[in-house]
Amino acid sequence: MWLINTTTLELEFFVNPEKASYAILSHTWGDKEVLFQEFQNPDKKNSKYGFTKIVRTCEIARQQGLRYAWVDTCCIDKSSSAELSEAINSMFAWYKNSAVCLAHLEDLPSDVFFEQGLARCRWLSRGWTLQELIAPQHVEFYDQTWTKRATKLDSTKLLAKATGVNERVLADCAHLAHLPVAQRMSWVSRRQTTRAEDIAYCILGMFDIHMPLIYGEGDKAFMRLQEEIAKQTCDLSLFAWTAPPPEPSSDPHNYRGIFAKSPGEFVDCHQMRSRNRIVPHKEFTITNRGLRIEATLIKLFEASPDDLVLNLGVSYRVSGEWSIDSGNGWIGIYVRKSIHGYVRVWSHRLYVSGEHDRMRCPKTMLHICKNIGRYDMELLQRQYARAIQILGLPADINIAQAQPSDLWDIQKGLFLDPGSGLNTYFVLTVSANEYHTAFRAVLACSTMGFPTCVMWSEQDQGWDQVCLFLSQAEEVTDYVCVDYLLRDFVPKEKWNVTAATCDFIDRRIGYHITLEARLSRAIVEGSDGFSVELSKRLRDVLRGNESNAR
């Protein structure tokens, strides 16, 4: 760490400078700042306007008995990527360990009251100055004439109102760790940086994150920051952002992945509070598929029956109508099954629970995509084009298994189309009752090439081979299993059929049960998909009676 000797105005290098042994400057950059290399050249540094700030900083530090000062313009060798990376990753700690931070408001006139002029200062709009306000215990504010106007500790209410930062954090940055991630993100949501990457880098210390700097990656820096935060916290409020409303000409579903595109999408999160006394923070991981979390989704009934909500464990309020001890008032995001796993839907709004009708779904493992690109969006908009939906499943027929499971939407009872049709199969169980024995059947359907529907019962010839093939095909050949089934287990004259039957004879009581499946074109979620209807016929072999069940 390079520090300026406040007496000689020379740079000196320290590996571990003594805590509270230096003053540190917080300011907004201008066009004529003195850089590291220029500071070594007296002619160059004396000719620049920025040198005045360095001199005044050293004067004030010296008057306060401090031998050293740090100024970001000249104390970082930005030609060294290693030194720049170390400085940015350590900067929060450097400000925190300073004896005093001198905040220079160069656009605050000397004849304007601090309380009135602060809100108009550029210092409040810059990304880097946020941590420079939060990290140090002692901050002194100086106007454009370098007259001291206020301190942080004396102005916490004013600063909290102007910046949105929690008053407790202004008093002691140790409180940062106890606040939801979303609330901390909201503090930088209206701030700007010159480089796109810096909007992520300038808040590393607020989340106790260290990560490599990659200038040139643009908005991906903020994506990386979110991934790093997700590795170190169980705080689901990281996902409590809201996207801009969709354009009238775009998809109204507003599909998105799990991560925000910028801190600006956390702008409405400044009043979020944790509800972890009611909903414990859940363990989750970020994988190559996105967010992986075992959770109980909530199904809603007051709006679309397709709406599913993931509870994020935070609330907008801690008192009043709903307290954190109430079962209502929690915030969630809308999610929907897709060909990519789960995605956010209606991402321009959050769900706030109230006295609505809702139910808990069975606990499941969710994979929610990191991000949704343009090509992914096109696939999402076509994912029902050749979808296969089960309609009117009889009460005594249950789906024991549906493959490929990644495309099976259990809430809607349908397989999603990955883009060019799909091959699927079901393992069905026909439940036992007081009259006949339970049995199993396999139904395989395809909408690739030509619609096809085939069935086997456990009494059919080749049943064991079919089951063996399907068990081996689950992970590798889900999408072509019907093609192989047709080739290896079905006579060619039965290809390209949209109705199939299988039989089971209950020899104990003499019943012959025929299970029938019919694959038909149908409208599925507004698209031209397919439906499968199952029916069952019972025939008493001994008496010759027959009955139908759907």
C-alpha positions as CSV (number, residue, x, y, z in Angstrom):
1,M,0.0,0.0,0.0
2,W,1.4,3.3,-1.1
3,L,1.0,6.2,1.4
4,I,1.9,9.9,1.0
5,N,4.1,11.3,3.7
6,T,2.2,14.4,4.8
7,T,5.4,16.4,5.4
8,T,7.5,15.5,2.4
9,L,4.7,14.8,0.0
10,E,6.6,11.7,-1.1
11,L,5.2,8.2,-1.7
12,E,6.2,5.5,0.7
13,F,5.3,1.8,0.5
14,F,3.9,-0.3,3.4
15,V,3.0,-4.0,3.4
16,N,0.8,-3.6,6.5
17,P,0.4,0.0,7.5
18,E,-0.6,0.5,11.1
19,K,-4.3,0.9,11.7
20,A,-5.5,4.5,12.1
21,S,-2.1,5.9,11.1
22,Y,-3.3,7.6,8.0
23,A,-6.0,9.9,6.6
24,I,-7.9,8.9,3.4
25,L,-9.6,11.0,0.8
26,S,-13.1,10.5,-0.6
27,H,-13.9,12.6,-3.7
28,T,-15.2,12.6,-7.2
29,W,-12.7,12.4,-10.0
30,G,-12.2,15.3,-12.5
31,D,-10.3,15.6,-15.8
32,K,-7.0,16.8,-14.2
33,E,-6.2,14.3,-11.5
34,V,-2.6,13.4,-10.7
35,L,-1.9,9.7,-11.5
36,F,0.8,7.5,-9.9
37,Q,3.5,8.0,-12.5
38,E,2.8,11.8,-12.6
39,F,3.2,12.1,-8.9
40,Q,6.9,11.2,-9.3
41,N,7.4,14.2,-11.6
42,P,7.2,17.6,-9.8
43,D,6.6,19.5,-13.0
44,K,3.6,17.4,-14.0
45,K,1.9,17.1,-10.7
46,N,2.2,20.8,-9.9
47,S,0.5,21.8,-13.1
48,K,-2.6,19.7,-12.5
49,Y,-5.7,20.8,-10.6
50,G,-5.9,17.5,-8.8
51,F,-2.7,18.2,-7.0
52,T,-4.5,20.8,-4.9
53,K,-6.7,18.1,-3.4
54,I,-3.7,16.0,-2.5
55,V,-2.0,19.0,-0.8
56,R,-5.1,20.0,1.2
57,T,-5.6,16.4,2.3
58,C,-2.0,16.2,3.6
59,E,-2.4,19.5,5.3
60,I,-5.5,18.5,7.2
61,A,-4.0,15.1,8.0
62,R,-0.9,16.7,9.4
63,Q,-2.9,19.1,11.5
64,Q,-4.7,16.1,13.0
65,G,-1.3,14.6,13.9
66,L,-1.2,12.0,11.1
67,R,2.0,11.4,9.3
68,Y,0.5,9.7,6.2
69,A,-2.4,10.1,3.8
70,W,-3.9,8.0,1.0
71,V,-5.5,9.4,-2.2
72,D,-6.8,6.9,-4.8
73,T,-5.6,9.0,-7.8
74,C,-1.9,8.8,-7.0
75,C,-1.5,5.9,-4.6
76,I,-2.4,3.1,-7.0
77,D,-0.1,2.1,-9.9
78,K,-2.9,1.4,-12.4
79,S,-0.3,0.3,-15.0
80,S,0.1,-2.9,-12.8
81,S,-3.0,-5.1,-13.1
82,A,-1.9,-7.0,-10.0
83,E,-1.6,-3.8,-7.9
84,L,-4.9,-2.5,-9.2
85,S,-6.7,-5.7,-8.4
86,E,-5.2,-5.8,-4.9
87,A,-6.2,-2.2,-4.3
88,I,-9.8,-2.6,-5.4
89,N,-10.2,-5.8,-3.4
90,S,-8.7,-4.2,-0.3
91,M,-10.1,-0.7,-0.6
92,F,-13.0,-1.3,1.8
93,A,-10.6,-2.4,4.4
94,W,-8.3,0.5,3.7
95,Y,-11.1,3.0,4.3
96,K,-12.3,1.1,7.4
97,N,-8.8,1.1,8.9
98,S,-8.1,4.8,8.3
99,A,-8.0,7.3,11.2
100,V,-10.3,9.7,9.3
101,C,-11.9,9.9,5.9
102,L,-11.9,13.4,4.4
103,A,-14.9,13.7,2.0
104,H,-14.4,16.6,-0.3
105,L,-17.6,17.9,-1.8
106,E,-16.2,20.1,-4.6
107,D,-19.7,21.2,-5.8
108,L,-20.9,22.3,-2.3
109,P,-20.6,26.2,-2.2
110,S,-19.4,27.8,1.0
111,D,-22.5,29.9,1.2
112,V,-25.0,26.9,1.1
113,F,-26.0,25.1,4.2
114,F,-24.7,21.5,4.4
115,E,-28.2,20.1,5.0
116,Q,-29.6,21.9,1.9
117,G,-26.7,21.4,-0.5
118,L,-25.7,17.7,0.2
119,A,-28.5,16.2,-1.9
120,R,-27.3,18.1,-5.0
121,C,-23.7,17.0,-4.6
122,R,-22.2,14.7,-7.3
123,W,-20.5,12.7,-4.4
124,L,-23.9,11.1,-3.6
125,S,-24.3,9.7,-7.2
126,R,-21.0,7.9,-7.7
127,G,-20.5,4.2,-7.1
128,W,-17.1,4.3,-5.4
129,T,-18.1,6.9,-2.7
130,L,-20.7,4.5,-1.2
131,Q,-18.1,2.3,0.4
132,E,-16.2,5.4,1.3
133,L,-19.1,6.6,3.3
134,I,-19.9,3.2,5.0
135,A,-16.5,1.7,5.8
136,P,-14.7,4.4,7.9
137,Q,-15.8,5.0,11.4
138,H,-14.9,8.8,11.2
139,V,-15.9,10.8,8.1
140,E,-15.5,14.6,7.9
141,F,-17.2,16.5,5.1
142,Y,-15.5,19.6,3.5
143,D,-17.0,22.0,1.0
144,Q,-15.4,23.4,-2.2
145,T,-13.2,25.8,-0.1
146,W,-12.0,22.9,2.1
147,T,-14.0,24.2,5.1
148,K,-15.2,21.5,7.4
149,R,-19.0,21.3,7.4
150,A,-20.1,18.2,9.2
151,T,-19.1,14.7,10.4
152,K,-20.8,11.3,9.6
153,L,-21.6,10.6,13.3
154,D,-23.3,14.0,13.7
155,S,-25.3,13.6,10.5
156,T,-26.5,10.0,10.4
157,K,-30.2,10.8,9.9
158,L,-29.5,13.3,7.1
159,L,-27.1,10.9,5.4
160,A,-29.4,7.9,5.8
161,K,-32.2,9.9,4.2
162,A,-30.0,11.1,1.3
163,T,-28.4,7.7,0.6
164,G,-30.8,5.1,1.8
165,V,-28.1,3.5,3.9
166,N,-29.3,2.1,7.2
167,E,-28.4,4.3,10.2
168,R,-26.9,1.5,12.2
169,V,-24.5,0.8,9.3
170,L,-23.5,4.4,9.2
171,A,-22.7,4.2,12.8
172,D,-20.8,0.9,12.5
173,C,-20.2,-1.0,9.3
174,A,-20.2,-4.3,11.2
175,H,-24.0,-4.2,10.9
176,L,-23.7,-4.8,7.2
177,A,-23.6,-8.6,7.7
178,H,-27.0,-8.6,9.4
179,L,-28.9,-6.9,6.6
180,P,-30.5,-8.6,3.6
181,V,-28.3,-8.6,0.4
182,A,-31.2,-7.0,-1.5
183,Q,-31.3,-4.0,0.9
184,R,-27.5,-3.5,0.5
185,M,-27.8,-3.7,-3.3
186,S,-30.5,-1.0,-3.2
187,W,-28.0,1.6,-1.9
188,V,-26.0,1.4,-5.1
189,S,-29.0,1.1,-7.4
190,R,-29.1,4.8,-8.4
191,R,-25.3,5.3,-8.5
192,Q,-23.1,5.4,-11.6
193,T,-19.5,4.5,-12.5
194,T,-17.5,5.5,-15.5
195,R,-16.7,1.8,-16.3
196,A,-19.5,-0.7,-16.5
197,E,-17.4,-3.2,-14.5
198,D,-16.9,-0.8,-11.6
199,I,-20.5,-0.9,-10.6
200,A,-19.7,-4.4,-9.3
201,Y,-16.2,-3.8,-8.2
202,C,-17.1,-0.7,-6.1
203,I,-19.3,-2.8,-3.7
204,L,-17.1,-5.8,-3.2
205,G,-16.3,-4.8,0.4
206,M,-19.9,-4.4,1.3
207,F,-20.4,-8.1,0.8
208,D,-16.9,-9.2,2.0
209,I,-16.1,-10.5,-1.5
210,H,-12.8,-10.8,-3.2
211,M,-12.7,-11.7,-6.9
212,P,-10.4,-11.1,-9.9
213,L,-10.9,-8.0,-11.9
214,I,-11.5,-8.4,-15.7
215,Y,-11.8,-5.0,-17.3
216,G,-13.5,-5.5,-20.7
217,E,-16.1,-8.0,-19.4
218,G,-18.7,-5.3,-19.0
219,D,-22.0,-6.3,-17.3
220,K,-20.6,-9.8,-16.7
221,A,-18.8,-8.4,-13.7
222,F,-22.1,-7.9,-11.9
223,M,-23.1,-11.4,-12.8
224,R,-19.9,-12.7,-11.3
225,L,-20.4,-10.7,-8.2
226,Q,-23.8,-12.2,-7.7
227,E,-22.4,-15.7,-8.1
228,E,-19.7,-15.0,-5.5
229,I,-22.3,-13.7,-3.1
230,A,-24.3,-16.8,-3.6
231,K,-21.3,-18.9,-2.7
232,Q,-21.0,-17.2,0.7
233,T,-24.5,-16.6,1.9
234,C,-27.8,-18.4,2.2
235,D,-29.7,-15.2,1.8
236,L,-32.4,-15.6,-0.8
237,S,-33.0,-11.9,-1.0
238,L,-30.2,-11.9,-3.5
239,F,-33.0,-12.8,-6.0
240,A,-35.5,-10.2,-4.8
241,W,-34.8,-7.8,-7.7
242,T,-37.5,-6.7,-10.2
243,A,-37.0,-6.2,-13.9
244,P,-38.3,-3.2,-15.9
245,P,-41.9,-3.8,-17.2
246,P,-42.0,-5.5,-20.6
247,E,-42.5,-3.4,-23.7
248,P,-46.0,-3.7,-25.3
249,S,-44.5,-5.4,-28.3
250,S,-42.5,-8.0,-26.3
251,D,-43.4,-11.1,-24.4
252,P,-45.7,-10.1,-21.5
253,H,-44.4,-13.1,-19.5
254,N,-41.1,-11.2,-19.0
255,Y,-39.0,-14.4,-18.7
256,R,-35.7,-14.0,-16.9
257,G,-33.0,-16.1,-15.2
258,I,-32.3,-16.0,-11.5
259,F,-29.8,-13.1,-11.5
260,A,-30.3,-9.4,-11.9
261,K,-28.7,-7.5,-14.8
262,S,-27.7,-4.5,-12.7
263,P,-27.9,-3.1,-9.2
264,G,-30.6,-0.8,-10.6
265,E,-33.1,-3.7,-10.5
266,F,-32.8,-3.7,-6.6
267,V,-34.0,-0.1,-6.4
268,D,-37.2,-1.0,-4.5
269,C,-35.5,-3.2,-2.0
270,H,-34.3,-0.5,0.5
271,Q,-37.0,-1.5,3.1
272,M,-36.6,-5.2,2.9
273,R,-36.2,-7.0,6.2
274,S,-35.2,-10.6,7.0
275,R,-37.9,-13.0,8.1
276,N,-35.6,-15.9,9.0
277,R,-37.3,-16.4,12.3
278,I,-40.2,-17.8,10.2
279,V,-38.5,-19.1,7.1
280,P,-34.9,-20.2,7.8
281,H,-32.3,-19.3,5.1
282,K,-32.1,-22.3,2.8
283,E,-28.9,-23.9,1.5
284,F,-28.4,-23.5,-2.2
285,T,-25.7,-23.7,-4.7
286,I,-24.8,-22.2,-8.1
287,T,-24.0,-24.8,-10.7
288,N,-23.5,-24.7,-14.5
289,R,-27.3,-24.9,-14.8
290,G,-27.9,-21.9,-12.4
291,L,-29.4,-21.9,-9.0
292,R,-29.9,-25.4,-7.4
293,I,-32.2,-25.4,-4.4
294,E,-34.5,-27.9,-2.7
295,A,-37.6,-25.9,-1.9
296,T,-41.4,-26.0,-1.4
297,L,-43.0,-23.9,-4.1
298,I,-46.3,-22.2,-3.4
299,K,-49.2,-22.6,-5.8
300,L,-51.5,-19.6,-6.1
301,F,-55.2,-19.5,-6.9
302,E,-56.1,-15.8,-6.9
303,A,-54.6,-15.2,-10.3
304,S,-53.4,-17.6,-13.0
305,P,-53.5,-21.3,-11.8
306,D,-50.0,-21.6,-13.4
307,D,-48.4,-19.2,-11.0
308,L,-45.8,-20.8,-8.6
309,V,-43.9,-18.8,-6.1
310,L,-40.6,-19.3,-4.3
311,N,-40.5,-17.8,-0.8
312,L,-37.4,-15.6,-0.4
313,G,-37.6,-15.3,3.3
314,V,-37.8,-11.5,3.4
315,S,-40.6,-9.0,4.0
316,Y,-41.2,-5.3,3.2
317,R,-42.4,-4.5,6.7
318,V,-41.7,-5.6,10.3
319,S,-44.6,-4.0,12.0
320,G,-48.1,-2.9,11.3
321,E,-50.6,-5.2,9.6
322,W,-48.0,-8.1,9.1
323,S,-45.1,-8.6,11.4
324,I,-42.3,-11.0,10.9
325,D,-44.2,-13.4,13.2
326,S,-47.1,-13.5,10.8
327,G,-47.6,-16.2,8.1
328,N,-48.3,-13.3,5.7
329,G,-46.3,-10.5,4.3
330,W,-43.4,-12.6,3.0
331,I,-42.0,-11.8,-0.5
332,G,-41.5,-14.3,-3.3
333,I,-40.7,-14.6,-7.0
334,Y,-42.8,-16.1,-9.7
335,V,-41.3,-19.2,-11.3
336,R,-42.4,-21.5,-14.1
337,K,-41.1,-24.8,-15.4
338,S,-39.4,-24.5,-18.8
339,I,-37.3,-26.5,-21.2
340,H,-34.2,-25.0,-19.4
341,G,-35.4,-26.0,-15.9
342,Y,-37.2,-23.2,-14.1
343,V,-37.2,-19.6,-15.1
344,R,-38.5,-16.4,-13.5
345,V,-41.8,-15.2,-15.0
346,W,-43.5,-11.9,-14.4
347,S,-40.1,-10.8,-13.3
348,H,-41.2,-7.1,-13.2
349,R,-43.0,-7.8,-10.0
350,L,-42.7,-9.6,-6.7
351,Y,-45.3,-11.6,-4.9
352,V,-46.3,-10.3,-1.4
353,S,-48.3,-12.9,0.5
354,G,-51.6,-11.9,2.0
355,E,-55.0,-13.4,2.8
356,H,-54.9,-15.3,-0.6
357,D,-55.8,-18.8,-1.4
358,R,-52.6,-20.8,-1.9
359,M,-51.2,-24.2,-1.2
360,R,-47.8,-25.8,-0.7
361,C,-46.5,-28.1,-3.4
362,P,-44.4,-31.1,-2.7
363,K,-40.8,-30.3,-1.9
364,T,-38.7,-30.5,-5.1
365,M,-35.2,-29.8,-6.4
366,L,-35.3,-26.7,-8.5
367,H,-32.8,-25.6,-11.2
368,I,-33.3,-22.0,-12.1
369,C,-31.3,-20.6,-15.0
370,K,-28.7,-18.0,-14.4
371,N,-29.7,-15.9,-17.3
372,I,-32.0,-16.0,-20.4
373,G,-30.5,-15.0,-23.8
374,R,-32.4,-14.0,-26.9
375,Y,-32.2,-17.6,-28.4
376,D,-33.4,-19.0,-25.1
377,M,-36.3,-16.6,-25.2
378,E,-37.3,-17.8,-28.6
379,L,-37.3,-21.4,-27.4
380,L,-39.3,-20.5,-24.4
381,Q,-42.0,-18.9,-26.6
382,R,-42.2,-22.1,-28.6
383,Q,-42.0,-24.6,-25.8
384,Y,-45.7,-25.6,-26.1
385,A,-45.7,-26.0,-29.9
386,R,-45.5,-29.8,-29.8
387,A,-46.1,-30.3,-26.1
388,I,-47.8,-33.4,-24.9
389,Q,-50.4,-33.0,-22.2
390,I,-52.3,-35.6,-20.3
391,L,-56.0,-34.9,-20.1
392,G,-58.6,-36.4,-17.8
393,L,-56.5,-39.0,-16.1
394,P,-58.8,-41.5,-14.6
395,A,-58.7,-41.6,-10.8
396,D,-57.4,-45.2,-10.6
397,I,-54.6,-44.6,-13.1
398,N,-51.4,-42.9,-11.7
399,I,-48.2,-41.7,-13.4
400,A,-45.4,-43.4,-11.5
401,Q,-42.7,-42.1,-13.8
402,A,-42.4,-39.5,-16.6
403,Q,-39.4,-39.2,-18.8
404,P,-37.6,-37.1,-19.8
405,S,-38.1,-35.7,-16.3
406,D,-36.4,-32.3,-17.2
407,L,-39.2,-31.6,-19.6
408,W,-42.1,-32.9,-17.5
409,D,-44.2,-30.1,-15.9
410,I,-46.0,-31.9,-13.1
411,Q,-48.1,-28.9,-12.2
412,K,-49.6,-28.7,-15.7
413,G,-49.4,-32.4,-16.5
414,L,-47.5,-31.9,-19.7
415,F,-44.2,-32.4,-21.5
416,L,-42.6,-29.2,-22.9
417,D,-41.3,-29.1,-26.4
418,P,-37.5,-28.6,-26.6
419,G,-37.7,-27.2,-30.1
420,S,-38.3,-29.9,-32.7
421,G,-40.9,-32.2,-31.1
422,L,-40.1,-34.8,-28.4
423,N,-40.2,-38.4,-27.5
424,T,-41.6,-39.3,-24.1
425,Y,-42.8,-42.2,-22.0
426,F,-44.8,-42.8,-18.9
427,V,-44.8,-45.7,-16.5
428,L,-48.5,-46.0,-15.4
429,T,-50.0,-47.9,-12.4
430,V,-53.6,-49.0,-12.6
431,S,-54.6,-49.1,-8.9
432,A,-56.1,-52.2,-7.3
433,N,-59.7,-52.1,-5.9
434,E,-61.9,-54.7,-4.4
435,Y,-62.7,-56.2,-7.8
436,H,-59.3,-56.5,-9.7
437,T,-55.6,-56.6,-9.2
438,A,-53.3,-53.7,-9.8
439,F,-50.9,-53.7,-12.7
440,R,-48.4,-51.6,-14.6
441,A,-48.2,-50.3,-18.1
442,V,-45.8,-48.3,-20.3
443,L,-47.1,-45.5,-22.6
444,A,-44.6,-44.1,-25.2
445,C,-45.5,-41.1,-27.3
446,S,-43.6,-39.2,-30.0
447,T,-44.3,-35.9,-31.8
448,M,-41.1,-36.0,-33.9
449,G,-41.5,-36.8,-37.6
450,F,-45.0,-38.3,-37.2
451,P,-47.3,-38.6,-34.1
452,T,-46.9,-42.0,-32.6
453,C,-48.4,-43.7,-29.6
454,V,-47.6,-47.3,-28.3
455,M,-48.4,-49.2,-25.1
456,W,-47.4,-52.3,-23.2
457,S,-48.8,-53.9,-20.1
458,E,-46.8,-56.1,-17.7
459,Q,-48.4,-59.2,-19.2
460,D,-47.4,-58.3,-22.8
461,Q,-44.6,-60.2,-24.5
462,G,-41.4,-58.2,-24.4
463,W,-42.4,-56.3,-21.2
464,D,-39.1,-57.1,-19.4
465,Q,-37.0,-56.0,-22.5
466,V,-39.0,-52.7,-22.8
467,C,-38.5,-51.9,-19.1
468,L,-34.8,-52.8,-19.3
469,F,-34.4,-50.5,-22.3
470,L,-36.2,-47.6,-20.7
471,S,-34.2,-47.9,-17.5
472,Q,-31.0,-47.7,-19.5
473,A,-32.3,-44.8,-21.7
474,E,-33.2,-42.4,-18.9
475,E,-29.9,-40.5,-18.8
476,V,-28.6,-40.9,-22.3
477,T,-31.4,-41.4,-24.9
478,D,-34.5,-39.7,-23.4
479,Y,-35.1,-37.9,-26.6
480,V,-34.8,-40.8,-29.0
481,C,-36.2,-43.6,-26.8
482,V,-39.5,-43.9,-28.9
483,D,-37.5,-44.3,-32.1
484,Y,-35.6,-47.2,-30.6
485,L,-38.8,-48.7,-29.1
486,L,-40.4,-48.6,-32.5
487,R,-37.4,-50.1,-34.2
488,D,-36.8,-52.9,-31.7
489,F,-40.2,-53.7,-30.1
490,V,-43.0,-52.7,-32.4
491,P,-44.0,-54.3,-35.8
492,K,-43.5,-51.8,-38.6
493,E,-47.2,-51.9,-39.6
494,K,-48.0,-50.3,-36.3
495,W,-45.8,-47.3,-36.7
496,N,-47.5,-43.9,-37.3
497,V,-50.5,-44.7,-35.1
498,T,-52.1,-42.3,-32.7
499,A,-54.1,-44.8,-30.7
500,A,-52.7,-47.7,-28.8
501,T,-54.1,-50.4,-26.4
502,C,-52.7,-52.9,-24.0
503,D,-54.5,-55.7,-22.1
504,F,-54.3,-57.2,-18.6
505,I,-56.2,-60.3,-17.5
506,D,-57.0,-60.7,-13.9
507,R,-57.0,-64.4,-13.7
508,R,-58.0,-64.4,-10.1
509,I,-61.5,-63.1,-10.8
510,G,-61.7,-63.4,-14.6
511,Y,-61.6,-59.8,-15.5
512,H,-60.1,-58.6,-18.8
513,I,-58.9,-55.0,-18.6
514,T,-58.1,-53.0,-21.8
515,L,-56.2,-49.8,-21.4
516,E,-56.4,-47.4,-24.3
517,A,-54.4,-44.2,-25.1
518,R,-55.2,-41.7,-27.8
519,L,-52.8,-39.0,-29.0
520,S,-54.6,-36.1,-30.6
521,R,-53.8,-32.6,-31.8
522,A,-54.9,-30.0,-29.2
523,I,-54.3,-26.5,-28.1
524,V,-51.8,-26.5,-25.3
525,E,-51.2,-23.2,-23.5
526,G,-52.3,-21.3,-26.6
527,S,-50.1,-23.4,-29.0
528,D,-50.7,-26.2,-31.4
529,G,-49.7,-29.2,-29.3
530,F,-50.9,-32.7,-28.5
531,S,-53.1,-34.3,-25.8
532,V,-53.2,-37.8,-24.6
533,E,-56.4,-39.3,-23.2
534,L,-56.5,-42.6,-21.3
535,S,-59.5,-44.8,-20.9
536,K,-60.1,-48.2,-19.5
537,R,-62.6,-51.0,-20.4
538,L,-63.5,-53.9,-18.1
539,R,-64.9,-57.1,-19.4
540,D,-66.0,-60.0,-17.2
541,V,-64.7,-63.0,-19.1
542,L,-67.0,-65.4,-17.1
543,R,-70.2,-63.4,-17.5
544,G,-69.6,-61.5,-20.7
545,N,-70.3,-58.1,-19.2
546,E,-68.3,-55.0,-20.3
547,S,-68.0,-51.5,-18.8
548,N,-66.0,-48.4,-19.7
549,A,-64.0,-46.0,-17.5
550,R,-62.3,-42.8,-18.4
